[in-house]
Amino acid sequence: MDLAVLLILGFHTFARAGELFQAKAGNFVLGQRSGTWTLPLSKSGQRQGVTESILLTDPFVLVLLRNFVKDLAPGDSLSLVSGGTQRKRLNDLLLGLKISFPFRWYSVRRGGATHAYRTSNNIAAICVKGRWSSVKTARIYISDAVAQLTELKLSDSQLRKLRHLATKCRPSFEAAVV
């Protein structure tokens, strides 16, 4: 369950792998319509000497997090295992889906940002949410991901499995053709 929560949270927030693996229940303030994730040890926050936070706006993500953290103490980690084990879990998931494309945890950040850009075409909002200080850096990130999308070929069987997992995770998932 923690793997699924981290994947969904990372995609929604464009979080870095280390931020996901270090997230603690007490870092989240979850309201009914929005929430906040405080990142005490973010990469850019450490460089600038500030504590960063990410606004959570997706109702599904809010419910998912609320349900996941309800029995956790504030100091409990969202990841129930080490970062290395989470990396292995992601690799095992990809193997189970017979996806040989080189996805890594940073792919979740890049995929979320790319999806958001493709649906909104708002690079400024992507930069703010992803905490990129430079539009140029974000564009490189997104352009590279779009280029890699053209290389990704999934069989009908793989697409069915992915749609099944998406629907199981989020019953309201609509398998729109992208």
CYANA upper distance limits for C-alpha pairs under 8 A (distance plus 0.5 A):
  1 MET  CA      5 VAL  CA      6.78
  2 ASP  CA      6 LEU  CA      6.54
  2 ASP  CA     78 LEU  CA      6.91
  2 ASP  CA     79 SER  CA      6.15
  2 ASP  CA     80 LEU  CA      7.07
  3 LEU  CA      7 LEU  CA      6.65
  3 LEU  CA     79 SER  CA      7.84
  3 LEU  CA     86 GLN  CA      7.39
  3 LEU  CA     89 ARG  CA      7.95
  3 LEU  CA     90 LEU  CA      8.20
  4 ALA  CA      8 ILE  CA      6.68
  5 VAL  CA      9 LEU  CA      6.44
  5 VAL  CA     64 LEU  CA      7.81
  5 VAL  CA     65 LEU  CA      7.88
  5 VAL  CA     68 PHE  CA      8.39
  6 LEU  CA     10 GLY  CA      6.30
  6 LEU  CA     20 LEU  CA      6.72
  6 LEU  CA     21 PHE  CA      8.43
  6 LEU  CA     78 LEU  CA      8.10
  6 LEU  CA     79 SER  CA      7.95
  7 LEU  CA     11 PHE  CA      6.63
  7 LEU  CA    108 VAL  CA      7.21
  8 ILE  CA     12 HIS  CA      6.66
  8 ILE  CA     61 VAL  CA      7.80
  9 LEU  CA     13 THR  CA      6.49
  9 LEU  CA     15 ALA  CA      8.12
  9 LEU  CA     20 LEU  CA      8.39
  9 LEU  CA     61 VAL  CA      7.37
 10 GLY  CA     14 PHE  CA      5.76
 10 GLY  CA     15 ALA  CA      5.31
 10 GLY  CA     16 ARG  CA      7.69
 10 GLY  CA     17 ALA  CA      8.29
 10 GLY  CA     20 LEU  CA      7.27
 10 GLY  CA    108 VAL  CA      6.44
 10 GLY  CA    109 ARG  CA      6.37
 10 GLY  CA    112 GLY  CA      7.97
 11 PHE  CA     15 ALA  CA      7.78
 11 PHE  CA    108 VAL  CA      5.68
 11 PHE  CA    109 ARG  CA      6.11
 11 PHE  CA    110 ARG  CA      8.49
 11 PHE  CA    111 GLY  CA      7.16
 11 PHE  CA    112 GLY  CA      4.80
 11 PHE  CA    113 ALA  CA      8.06
 12 HIS  CA     56 LEU  CA      8.44
 12 HIS  CA     58 ASP  CA      8.24
 12 HIS  CA     61 VAL  CA      8.22
 12 HIS  CA    112 GLY  CA      6.51
 13 THR  CA     54 ILE  CA      7.39
 13 THR  CA     55 LEU  CA      8.44
 13 THR  CA     56 LEU  CA      7.81
 13 THR  CA    109 ARG  CA      7.99
 13 THR  CA    112 GLY  CA      7.85
 13 THR  CA    129 LYS  CA      7.33
 13 THR  CA    130 GLY  CA      7.50
 14 PHE  CA    108 VAL  CA      7.59
 14 PHE  CA    109 ARG  CA      4.58
 14 PHE  CA    110 ARG  CA      7.31
 14 PHE  CA    112 GLY  CA      6.19
 14 PHE  CA    113 ALA  CA      6.49
 14 PHE  CA    129 LYS  CA      7.68
 14 PHE  CA    130 GLY  CA      5.82
 15 ALA  CA     19 GLU  CA      6.71
 15 ALA  CA     20 LEU  CA      6.99
 15 ALA  CA    109 ARG  CA      6.07
 15 ALA  CA    130 GLY  CA      7.53
 16 ARG  CA     20 LEU  CA      6.93
 16 ARG  CA    105 TRP  CA      8.23
 16 ARG  CA    106 TYR  CA      6.78
 16 ARG  CA    109 ARG  CA      6.73
 17 ALA  CA     21 PHE  CA      6.67
 17 ALA  CA    105 TRP  CA      6.14
 17 ALA  CA    106 TYR  CA      6.64
 18 GLY  CA     22 GLN  CA      6.53
 18 GLY  CA     83 GLY  CA      8.21
 19 GLU  CA     23 ALA  CA      6.48
 19 GLU  CA     39 LEU  CA      7.54
 19 GLU  CA     41 LEU  CA      7.84
 19 GLU  CA     42 SER  CA      6.85
 20 LEU  CA     78 LEU  CA      8.34
 20 LEU  CA     79 SER  CA      8.14
 21 PHE  CA     77 SER  CA      8.18
 21 PHE  CA     78 LEU  CA      7.75
 21 PHE  CA     79 SER  CA      6.15
 21 PHE  CA     82 SER  CA      7.92
 21 PHE  CA     83 GLY  CA      6.39
 22 GLN  CA     77 SER  CA      7.03
 22 GLN  CA     78 LEU  CA      8.11
 22 GLN  CA     79 SER  CA      7.92
 23 ALA  CA     27 ASN  CA      7.20
 23 ALA  CA     39 LEU  CA      8.12
 23 ALA  CA     77 SER  CA      6.23
 23 ALA  CA     78 LEU  CA      6.27
 23 ALA  CA     79 SER  CA      7.93
 24 LYS  CA     28 PHE  CA      8.19
 24 LYS  CA     74 PRO  CA      7.02
 24 LYS  CA     75 GLY  CA      6.21
 24 LYS  CA     76 ASP  CA      5.85
 24 LYS  CA     77 SER  CA      4.66
 24 LYS  CA     78 LEU  CA      6.04
 25 ALA  CA     69 VAL  CA      6.22
 25 ALA  CA     72 LEU  CA      6.91
 25 ALA  CA     73 ALA  CA      7.11
 25 ALA  CA     74 PRO  CA      5.30
 25 ALA  CA     75 GLY  CA      6.79
 25 ALA  CA     76 ASP  CA      6.26
 25 ALA  CA     77 SER  CA      6.70
 25 ALA  CA     78 LEU  CA      6.86
 26 GLY  CA     73 ALA  CA      7.81
 26 GLY  CA     74 PRO  CA      4.30
 26 GLY  CA     75 GLY  CA      6.50
 26 GLY  CA     76 ASP  CA      8.15
 27 ASN  CA     37 TRP  CA      6.05
 27 ASN  CA     38 THR  CA      5.60
 27 ASN  CA     39 LEU  CA      7.55
 27 ASN  CA     74 PRO  CA      7.97
 28 PHE  CA     35 GLY  CA      7.62
 28 PHE  CA     36 THR  CA      6.17
 28 PHE  CA     37 TRP  CA      5.09
 28 PHE  CA     38 THR  CA      6.96
 29 VAL  CA     35 GLY  CA      5.89
 29 VAL  CA     36 THR  CA      5.68
 29 VAL  CA     37 TRP  CA      7.11
 30 LEU  CA     34 SER  CA      6.98
 30 LEU  CA     35 GLY  CA      4.74
 30 LEU  CA     36 THR  CA      6.99
 30 LEU  CA     62 LEU  CA      7.07
 30 LEU  CA     65 LEU  CA      8.48
 30 LEU  CA     66 ARG  CA      7.28
 31 GLY  CA     35 GLY  CA      5.78
 31 GLY  CA     62 LEU  CA      8.28
 32 GLN  CA     59 PRO  CA      8.47
 32 GLN  CA     62 LEU  CA      8.10
 33 ARG  CA     57 THR  CA      7.23
 33 ARG  CA     59 PRO  CA      7.05
 33 ARG  CA     62 LEU  CA      8.29
 34 SER  CA     55 LEU  CA      7.64
 34 SER  CA     56 LEU  CA      5.97
 34 SER  CA     57 THR  CA      5.30
 34 SER  CA     58 ASP  CA      7.91
 34 SER  CA     59 PRO  CA      8.00
 34 SER  CA     62 LEU  CA      7.59
 35 GLY  CA     55 LEU  CA      6.39
 35 GLY  CA     56 LEU  CA      5.23
 35 GLY  CA     57 THR  CA      7.12
 35 GLY  CA     62 LEU  CA      7.51
 36 THR  CA     53 SER  CA      6.99
 36 THR  CA     54 ILE  CA      6.16
 36 THR  CA     55 LEU  CA      5.24
 36 THR  CA     56 LEU  CA      6.10
 37 TRP  CA     53 SER  CA      5.84
 37 TRP  CA     54 ILE  CA      5.62
 37 TRP  CA     55 LEU  CA      7.03
 37 TRP  CA     56 LEU  CA      7.66
 38 THR  CA     51 THR  CA      7.70
 38 THR  CA     52 GLU  CA      6.52
 38 THR  CA     53 SER  CA      4.66
 38 THR  CA     54 ILE  CA      7.01
 39 LEU  CA     51 THR  CA      6.72
 39 LEU  CA     52 GLU  CA      5.75
 39 LEU  CA     53 SER  CA      5.90
 39 LEU  CA     54 ILE  CA      8.18
 40 PRO  CA     45 GLY  CA      8.17
 40 PRO  CA     51 THR  CA      5.71
 40 PRO  CA     52 GLU  CA      7.17
 41 LEU  CA     45 GLY  CA      7.26
 41 LEU  CA     46 GLN  CA      6.86
 41 LEU  CA     51 THR  CA      7.81
 42 SER  CA     46 GLN  CA      6.55
 42 SER  CA     51 THR  CA      8.01
 42 SER  CA     52 GLU  CA      7.42
 43 LYS  CA     47 ARG  CA      7.07
 44 SER  CA     48 GLN  CA      6.73
 44 SER  CA    131 ARG  CA      7.93
 45 GLY  CA     49 GLY  CA      6.10
 45 GLY  CA     50 VAL  CA      5.30
 45 GLY  CA     51 THR  CA      6.03
 45 GLY  CA     52 GLU  CA      6.30
 46 GLN  CA     50 VAL  CA      6.95
 46 GLN  CA     51 THR  CA      8.20
 54 ILE  CA    129 LYS  CA      7.23
 55 LEU  CA    129 LYS  CA      8.31
 56 LEU  CA     61 VAL  CA      8.03
 56 LEU  CA     62 LEU  CA      7.52
 57 THR  CA     61 VAL  CA      8.22
 57 THR  CA     62 LEU  CA      7.84
 58 ASP  CA     62 LEU  CA      6.79
 59 PRO  CA     63 VAL  CA      6.78
 60 PHE  CA     64 LEU  CA      6.54
 60 PHE  CA    170 ARG  CA      8.23
 61 VAL  CA     65 LEU  CA      6.54
 62 LEU  CA     66 ARG  CA      6.50
 63 VAL  CA     67 ASN  CA      6.59
 64 LEU  CA     68 PHE  CA      6.61
 65 LEU  CA     69 VAL  CA      6.47
 66 ARG  CA     70 LYS  CA      6.38
 68 PHE  CA     72 LEU  CA      8.34
 69 VAL  CA     73 ALA  CA      8.39
 69 VAL  CA     78 LEU  CA      8.09
 72 LEU  CA     76 ASP  CA      6.39
 79 SER  CA     86 GLN  CA      8.40
 81 VAL  CA     85 THR  CA      6.57
 81 VAL  CA     86 GLN  CA      7.18
 82 SER  CA     86 GLN  CA      6.81
 83 GLY  CA     87 ARG  CA      6.70
 84 GLY  CA     88 LYS  CA      6.85
 85 THR  CA     89 ARG  CA      6.60
 86 GLN  CA     90 LEU  CA      6.71
 87 ARG  CA     91 ASN  CA      6.81
 87 ARG  CA    104 ARG  CA      7.97
 87 ARG  CA    105 TRP  CA      7.63
 88 LYS  CA     92 ASP  CA      6.58
 89 ARG  CA     93 LEU  CA      6.62
 90 LEU  CA     94 LEU  CA      6.76
 90 LEU  CA    104 ARG  CA      8.06
 90 LEU  CA    105 TRP  CA      8.28
 91 ASN  CA     95 LEU  CA      6.63
 91 ASN  CA    104 ARG  CA      8.47
 92 ASP  CA     96 GLY  CA      6.56
 93 LEU  CA     97 LEU  CA      6.78
 94 LEU  CA     98 LYS  CA      6.50
 94 LEU  CA     99 ILE  CA      5.60
 94 LEU  CA    100 SER  CA      7.51
 95 LEU  CA     99 ILE  CA      6.42
 95 LEU  CA    100 SER  CA      7.52
 97 LEU  CA    158 GLN  CA      6.87
 97 LEU  CA    161 LYS  CA      7.71
 97 LEU  CA    162 LEU  CA      8.37
 98 LYS  CA    158 GLN  CA      7.81
 99 ILE  CA    154 LEU  CA      8.22
 99 ILE  CA    158 GLN  CA      8.41
101 PHE  CA    152 LEU  CA      7.45
103 PHE  CA    107 SER  CA      6.20
104 ARG  CA    108 VAL  CA      7.92
105 TRP  CA    109 ARG  CA      7.88
106 TYR  CA    110 ARG  CA      6.77
107 SER  CA    111 GLY  CA      6.15
108 VAL  CA    112 GLY  CA      6.49
109 ARG  CA    113 ALA  CA      6.74
110 ARG  CA    114 THR  CA      6.48
110 ARG  CA    141 TYR  CA      7.18
110 ARG  CA    142 ILE  CA      7.22
110 ARG  CA    145 ALA  CA      7.17
111 GLY  CA    115 HIS  CA      6.47
111 GLY  CA    145 ALA  CA      7.47
112 GLY  CA    116 ALA  CA      6.61
113 ALA  CA    117 TYR  CA      6.59
113 ALA  CA    126 ILE  CA      6.87
113 ALA  CA    130 GLY  CA      7.71
113 ALA  CA    142 ILE  CA      7.43
114 THR  CA    118 ARG  CA      6.56
114 THR  CA    142 ILE  CA      5.72
114 THR  CA    145 ALA  CA      7.24
114 THR  CA    146 VAL  CA      7.61
115 HIS  CA    119 THR  CA      6.70
116 ALA  CA    120 SER  CA      6.39
116 ALA  CA    121 ASN  CA      8.11
116 ALA  CA    126 ILE  CA      7.63
117 TYR  CA    121 ASN  CA      5.24
117 TYR  CA    122 ASN  CA      6.46
117 TYR  CA    123 ILE  CA      6.89
117 TYR  CA    126 ILE  CA      7.22
117 TYR  CA    142 ILE  CA      8.38
122 ASN  CA    126 ILE  CA      6.97
123 ILE  CA    127 CYS  CA      6.63
123 ILE  CA    135 VAL  CA      7.56
123 ILE  CA    138 ALA  CA      8.21
123 ILE  CA    139 ARG  CA      8.21
124 ALA  CA    128 VAL  CA      6.89
124 ALA  CA    135 VAL  CA      7.67
125 ALA  CA    129 LYS  CA      6.65
126 ILE  CA    130 GLY  CA      6.30
126 ILE  CA    138 ALA  CA      8.27
127 CYS  CA    131 ARG  CA      6.07
127 CYS  CA    132 TRP  CA      5.34
127 CYS  CA    133 SER  CA      7.33
127 CYS  CA    134 SER  CA      7.78
127 CYS  CA    135 VAL  CA      6.93
127 CYS  CA    138 ALA  CA      6.90
128 VAL  CA    132 TRP  CA      7.04
128 VAL  CA    133 SER  CA      8.38
132 TRP  CA    137 THR  CA      7.50
132 TRP  CA    138 ALA  CA      6.82
133 SER  CA    137 THR  CA      8.40
134 SER  CA    138 ALA  CA      7.07
135 VAL  CA    139 ARG  CA      6.55
136 LYS  CA    140 ILE  CA      6.79
137 THR  CA    141 TYR  CA      6.74
138 ALA  CA    142 ILE  CA      6.63
139 ARG  CA    143 SER  CA      6.28
140 ILE  CA    144 ASP  CA      6.50
141 TYR  CA    145 ALA  CA      6.89
142 ILE  CA    146 VAL  CA      6.69
143 SER  CA    147 ALA  CA      6.70
144 ASP  CA    148 GLN  CA      6.75
145 ALA  CA    149 LEU  CA      6.72
146 VAL  CA    150 THR  CA      7.37
147 ALA  CA    151 GLU  CA      7.67
148 GLN  CA    152 LEU  CA      7.05
154 LEU  CA    158 GLN  CA      6.36
154 LEU  CA    159 LEU  CA      6.85
155 SER  CA    159 LEU  CA      6.74
156 ASP  CA    160 ARG  CA      6.62
157 SER  CA    161 LYS  CA      6.81
158 GLN  CA    162 LEU  CA      6.67
159 LEU  CA    163 ARG  CA      6.54
160 ARG  CA    164 HIS  CA      6.54
161 LYS  CA    165 LEU  CA      6.72
162 LEU  CA    166 ALA  CA      6.58
163 ARG  CA    167 THR  CA      6.51
163 ARG  CA    175 ALA  CA      7.04
164 HIS  CA    168 LYS  CA      6.53
165 LEU  CA    169 CYS  CA      6.54
166 ALA  CA    170 ARG  CA      6.28
166 ALA  CA    171 PRO  CA      8.05
166 ALA  CA    173 PHE  CA      6.89
167 THR  CA    171 PRO  CA      5.12
167 THR  CA    172 SER  CA      7.30
167 THR  CA    173 PHE  CA      5.86
167 THR  CA    174 GLU  CA      8.39
